[in-house]
């Protein structure tokens, strides 16, 4: 088991342009077109900009490993469609591409008809739902996205995996910018555990069980066992509901391995219920009132969802560099030299 007292893994400072280039080249090296590689790289780099390194360059290594271990994916297909809905078969394409296409379709249909519901199945690694919601909100719409995944998380009171990490997210346009709430329903993300296993680092206590149902801080054992659910019995109920929404999109209840994640996006045009500009103004005013809430003694100022992400992204862009763990950077460089 990894020792939580061990020294941290060494890191290297990398200019943003170089980091994006390395990720793009790694994707091209395993068969993605330059255009698709750029789409994937943009998402992974946004994770890095927002202070989520386990979902950034480290995830690129996991993508390459998954691609090399499976049969080539098939084209993304729309298998069912109406003026306000679409169902996609992802063809086992990585979710960054499938969810991007689903988001585009949802925005197009909401623009034409005021609302849209788009589901996708047969995909994996869809990343941050807030990434897609920014695009929905930037188009002036309200969005909700939910997604299921292979069993990794134990329901409250249990020690065997039944749920995916099952994120759910909501986005609202305001006069001051996007307000986006994006959470996973597990106490720790799959990407965090995967990176900890790759670096032989311990997990925090209380986040996982080993295959025998014993609490563990060993990331490798957690990947074979189960993560704990976020939010106790309430979070467990939310995880179950999100799993059913992924199944509504056509995904399996219990897919095998890293496969068949469900993705469901609902896009709403606020102008169909009233004055959209008035809603944005009132939403901004409400968000300001939340920020102005008196904090607890000794506490910092109250934030609303997405404040932290926006501030970290702005700071990283100003700095112009990110810190990447050396093992991840070396793995990516090896991939790019083995085209």
C-alpha positions as CSV (number, residue, x, y, z in Angstrom):
1,X,0.0,0.0,0.0
2,X,1.3,3.5,-0.8
3,X,2.6,5.4,2.2
4,X,0.8,8.7,2.6
5,X,3.9,10.2,4.2
6,X,6.1,9.7,1.2
7,X,7.5,12.8,-0.6
8,X,5.4,14.2,-3.4
9,X,6.1,13.2,-7.0
10,X,8.4,15.6,-8.8
11,X,6.8,18.1,-11.2
12,X,8.0,20.1,-14.2
13,X,6.8,23.6,-15.3
14,X,5.5,23.5,-18.8
15,X,4.4,26.5,-21.0
16,X,0.7,26.3,-22.0
17,X,1.5,26.1,-25.7
18,X,3.9,23.3,-25.2
19,X,1.5,21.4,-23.0
20,X,-1.3,21.7,-25.6
21,X,1.1,20.6,-28.4
22,X,2.2,17.5,-26.4
23,X,-1.4,16.4,-25.8
24,X,-2.4,17.0,-29.4
25,X,0.5,15.1,-30.7
26,X,-0.2,12.2,-28.3
27,X,-3.8,12.0,-29.6
28,X,-2.6,12.1,-33.3
29,X,0.0,9.3,-32.4
30,X,-2.9,6.9,-31.6
31,X,-4.9,7.6,-34.7
32,X,-7.0,10.7,-34.0
33,X,-7.3,13.3,-36.8
34,X,-5.6,16.7,-36.1
35,X,-9.1,18.2,-35.8
36,X,-10.4,15.6,-33.3
37,X,-7.1,15.7,-31.4
38,X,-7.5,19.5,-31.0
39,X,-11.0,19.0,-29.6
40,X,-9.7,16.5,-27.0
41,X,-6.7,18.7,-26.2
42,X,-8.8,21.8,-25.6
43,X,-10.9,20.0,-23.0
44,X,-7.9,18.5,-21.2
45,X,-6.1,21.8,-21.2
46,X,-9.2,23.5,-19.8
47,X,-9.0,21.0,-16.9
48,X,-5.3,22.0,-16.3
49,X,-6.2,25.7,-16.5
50,X,-8.8,25.2,-13.8
51,X,-6.5,23.4,-11.4
52,X,-7.6,19.8,-12.1
53,X,-4.4,18.1,-13.3
54,X,-5.7,14.6,-12.7
55,X,-8.3,15.3,-15.5
56,X,-5.8,17.0,-17.8
57,X,-2.5,15.7,-19.1
58,X,-2.7,12.6,-16.9
59,X,-6.1,11.8,-18.5
60,X,-4.4,11.9,-21.9
61,X,-2.2,9.0,-20.9
62,X,-5.3,7.0,-19.8
63,X,-6.9,7.8,-23.2
64,X,-3.9,6.4,-25.1
65,X,-3.9,3.3,-22.9
66,X,-7.6,2.7,-23.5
67,X,-7.2,3.2,-27.3
68,X,-4.3,0.8,-27.5
69,X,-6.2,-1.9,-25.6
70,X,-9.4,-1.9,-27.7
71,X,-10.6,-2.2,-31.2
72,X,-10.8,0.9,-33.3
73,X,-13.9,3.0,-32.7
74,X,-16.8,3.5,-35.1
75,X,-18.2,6.9,-36.4
76,X,-20.6,8.8,-34.1
77,X,-24.1,8.3,-35.4
78,X,-27.5,9.9,-34.7
79,X,-29.8,6.9,-34.4
80,X,-33.0,8.6,-33.5
81,X,-34.1,12.2,-33.9
82,X,-37.0,14.6,-33.6
83,X,-37.1,18.4,-33.9
84,X,-36.3,18.7,-30.2
85,X,-34.4,15.5,-29.5
86,X,-31.6,13.3,-30.7
87,X,-30.1,9.9,-29.6
88,X,-26.4,9.3,-30.4
89,X,-24.5,6.0,-30.6
90,X,-20.9,7.1,-29.8
91,X,-19.4,4.1,-31.6
92,X,-17.0,3.7,-28.6
93,X,-15.4,7.0,-29.4
94,X,-13.9,8.9,-26.5
95,X,-16.5,11.1,-24.8
96,X,-14.8,14.4,-25.4
97,X,-15.8,14.0,-29.0
98,X,-19.2,12.5,-28.5
99,X,-20.3,15.0,-25.8
100,X,-19.1,17.9,-27.9
101,X,-21.2,16.7,-30.8
102,X,-24.2,16.1,-28.5
103,X,-23.8,19.7,-27.2
104,X,-23.7,21.1,-30.7
105,X,-26.9,19.3,-31.6
106,X,-28.6,20.5,-28.4
107,X,-27.7,24.1,-29.0
108,X,-28.8,23.9,-32.6
109,X,-32.2,22.4,-31.7
110,X,-32.8,24.8,-28.7
111,X,-32.0,27.7,-31.0
112,X,-34.6,26.5,-33.5
113,X,-37.3,25.2,-31.1
114,X,-36.6,26.6,-27.7
115,X,-35.6,23.4,-26.0
116,X,-33.7,20.2,-26.7
117,X,-32.9,16.8,-25.1
118,X,-29.9,14.9,-26.5
119,X,-28.7,11.5,-25.2
120,X,-25.6,9.5,-26.1
121,X,-24.4,6.0,-25.3
122,X,-21.4,3.8,-26.2
123,X,-18.8,6.3,-25.2
124,X,-16.3,6.8,-22.3
125,X,-14.4,9.6,-20.6
126,X,-16.7,12.6,-21.1
127,X,-14.7,14.8,-18.8
128,X,-16.0,18.0,-17.1
129,X,-19.7,18.6,-17.8
130,X,-19.1,22.3,-17.0
131,X,-16.9,22.4,-20.2
132,X,-20.0,21.7,-22.3
133,X,-22.3,23.8,-20.2
134,X,-20.1,26.9,-20.8
135,X,-20.9,26.5,-24.5
136,X,-24.6,26.1,-23.7
137,X,-24.6,29.1,-21.5
138,X,-22.6,31.2,-23.9
139,X,-25.3,30.6,-26.4
140,X,-27.8,32.1,-24.0
141,X,-29.4,28.9,-22.8
142,X,-29.9,27.1,-19.5
143,X,-28.5,23.5,-19.4
144,X,-28.6,20.4,-17.4
145,X,-26.2,17.4,-18.1
146,X,-26.1,14.1,-16.3
147,X,-24.1,11.0,-17.0
148,X,-23.7,7.4,-15.9
149,X,-20.6,5.2,-16.0
150,X,-19.3,1.7,-15.2
151,X,-19.8,0.6,-11.6
152,X,-17.1,2.2,-9.4
153,X,-19.1,3.5,-6.4
154,X,-20.8,1.8,-3.5
155,X,-24.3,2.9,-2.5
156,X,-24.5,4.4,1.0
157,X,-24.3,1.6,3.6
158,X,-22.6,-0.8,1.1
159,X,-19.1,-1.8,0.1
160,X,-19.6,-3.1,-3.4
161,X,-19.7,-0.9,-6.5
162,X,-23.1,-0.3,-8.2
163,X,-23.0,3.3,-9.4
164,X,-20.7,5.1,-11.7
165,X,-19.1,8.3,-10.4
166,X,-22.2,9.8,-12.1
167,X,-21.7,13.6,-12.4
168,X,-24.6,16.0,-12.8
169,X,-24.3,19.7,-13.7
170,X,-26.5,22.7,-14.3
171,X,-25.6,26.0,-16.1
172,X,-27.3,29.4,-16.1
173,X,-26.5,32.5,-18.1
174,X,-26.3,35.7,-16.0
175,X,-25.4,39.3,-16.8
176,X,-22.1,38.7,-15.0
177,X,-21.1,35.5,-16.8
178,X,-21.9,31.8,-16.4
179,X,-23.1,30.2,-13.2
180,X,-22.3,26.5,-13.4
181,X,-22.6,23.8,-10.7
182,X,-20.9,20.6,-11.6
183,X,-20.4,17.8,-9.2
184,X,-19.7,14.1,-9.1
185,X,-21.7,11.9,-6.9
186,X,-18.7,9.9,-5.7
187,X,-16.4,11.1,-2.9
188,X,-13.5,11.0,-5.3
189,X,-13.2,11.0,-9.0
190,X,-12.1,8.1,-11.2
191,X,-9.3,10.3,-12.7
192,X,-8.0,11.1,-9.2
193,X,-7.8,7.5,-8.2
194,X,-6.2,6.5,-11.6
195,X,-3.6,9.1,-11.2
196,X,-2.8,8.2,-7.6
197,X,-2.4,4.5,-8.7
198,X,-0.1,5.7,-11.6
199,X,2.1,7.7,-9.2
200,X,1.9,5.1,-6.3
201,X,0.3,7.7,-4.0
202,X,-2.2,7.0,-1.2
203,X,-5.8,8.1,-1.3
204,X,-7.3,10.1,1.6
205,X,-8.9,8.0,4.2
206,X,-12.6,7.3,3.9
207,X,-12.7,7.4,0.1
208,X,-12.7,3.7,-0.9
209,X,-13.0,0.1,-0.1
210,X,-10.8,-2.8,-1.4
211,X,-12.4,-5.8,-3.1
212,X,-13.1,-7.5,0.2
213,X,-15.0,-4.4,1.4
214,X,-12.4,-3.1,3.8
215,X,-11.6,0.6,3.9
216,X,-8.4,1.3,2.0
217,X,-6.1,4.1,0.9
218,X,-4.5,2.0,-1.8
219,X,-5.6,3.4,-5.2
220,X,-5.0,0.2,-7.0
221,X,-7.2,-1.7,-4.5
222,X,-9.8,1.0,-4.8
223,X,-10.0,0.6,-8.6
224,X,-10.7,-3.1,-8.0
225,X,-13.1,-2.4,-5.1
226,X,-15.4,0.6,-4.7
227,X,-15.3,4.3,-4.0
228,X,-17.5,5.8,-1.3
229,X,-20.5,7.9,-2.3
230,X,-20.6,11.7,-1.8
231,X,-23.2,13.1,0.6
232,X,-24.3,10.1,2.6
233,X,-27.8,8.7,1.9
234,X,-28.8,11.9,0.0
235,X,-25.8,11.7,-2.4
236,X,-26.5,8.0,-2.8
237,X,-30.0,8.7,-3.9
238,X,-28.8,11.4,-6.3
239,X,-26.2,8.9,-7.7
240,X,-29.0,6.4,-8.4
241,X,-31.1,8.9,-10.2
242,X,-28.2,10.1,-12.3
243,X,-27.5,6.5,-13.2
244,X,-31.1,6.1,-14.4
245,X,-30.7,9.3,-16.5
246,X,-27.7,7.8,-18.2
247,X,-29.7,4.6,-18.8
248,X,-32.4,6.8,-20.3
249,X,-29.8,7.9,-22.8
250,X,-29.3,4.3,-23.7
251,X,-26.3,3.3,-21.7
252,X,-26.1,-0.1,-19.9
253,X,-26.8,-0.3,-16.2
254,X,-23.6,-2.2,-15.7
255,X,-21.1,-1.8,-18.6
256,X,-17.9,-3.7,-18.5
257,X,-14.6,-1.9,-18.0
258,X,-14.2,1.7,-19.2
259,X,-17.1,1.7,-21.7
260,X,-20.7,2.7,-22.5
261,X,-21.0,5.8,-20.3
262,X,-24.4,7.6,-20.7
263,X,-24.6,11.3,-21.4
264,X,-27.9,13.2,-21.3
265,X,-28.1,17.0,-22.0
266,X,-31.2,19.2,-21.7
267,X,-31.0,22.6,-23.2
268,X,-33.6,25.4,-22.5
269,X,-34.1,28.8,-24.0
270,X,-35.1,31.2,-21.2
271,X,-36.8,33.5,-23.7
272,X,-39.6,31.0,-24.1
273,X,-40.6,31.6,-20.5
274,X,-40.1,35.4,-20.4
275,X,-37.6,38.1,-21.0
276,X,-34.1,36.5,-21.3
277,X,-32.2,39.6,-20.6
278,X,-34.3,40.2,-17.5
279,X,-33.6,36.7,-16.3
280,X,-29.8,37.2,-16.8
281,X,-30.0,40.4,-14.8
282,X,-32.0,38.9,-12.0
283,X,-29.7,35.9,-11.9
284,X,-26.7,38.1,-11.6
285,X,-28.3,40.1,-8.8
286,X,-29.1,36.9,-6.9
287,X,-25.6,35.5,-7.4
288,X,-24.2,38.8,-6.0
289,X,-26.5,38.5,-2.9
290,X,-25.2,35.0,-2.3
291,X,-21.6,36.2,-2.5
292,X,-22.4,39.0,-0.1
293,X,-23.7,36.5,2.5
294,X,-22.0,37.1,5.9
295,X,-19.3,34.4,6.2
296,X,-18.8,32.3,9.3
297,X,-16.3,33.6,11.9
298,X,-12.8,33.3,10.5
299,X,-14.1,32.1,7.1
300,X,-13.4,33.4,3.6
301,X,-15.9,35.2,1.4
302,X,-18.8,33.1,0.1
303,X,-18.5,32.0,-3.5
304,X,-21.1,30.8,-6.0
305,X,-20.4,27.8,-8.3
306,X,-17.8,28.4,-11.0
307,X,-16.2,31.4,-9.3
308,X,-13.2,29.3,-8.3
309,X,-12.8,27.7,-11.7
310,X,-13.0,31.1,-13.5
311,X,-10.5,32.6,-11.1
312,X,-8.0,29.7,-11.4
313,X,-8.3,29.7,-15.2
314,X,-7.6,33.4,-15.4
315,X,-4.6,33.1,-13.0
316,X,-3.1,30.1,-15.0
317,X,-3.5,32.0,-18.3
318,X,-1.8,35.0,-16.7
319,X,1.1,32.8,-15.5
320,X,1.4,31.0,-18.8
321,X,2.6,27.6,-17.3
322,X,1.2,24.5,-15.6
323,X,2.9,22.0,-13.3
324,X,2.9,18.5,-14.7
325,X,4.1,15.4,-12.7
326,X,7.3,14.1,-14.3
327,X,6.0,10.5,-14.8
328,X,3.0,11.8,-16.8
329,X,5.1,14.1,-18.9
330,X,7.6,11.4,-19.7
331,X,4.8,9.0,-20.6
332,X,3.3,11.6,-23.0
333,X,6.7,12.2,-24.6
334,X,7.2,8.5,-25.1
335,X,3.9,8.3,-26.8
336,X,4.6,11.2,-29.2
337,X,8.0,9.6,-30.2
338,X,6.3,6.2,-31.1
339,X,3.9,7.3,-33.8
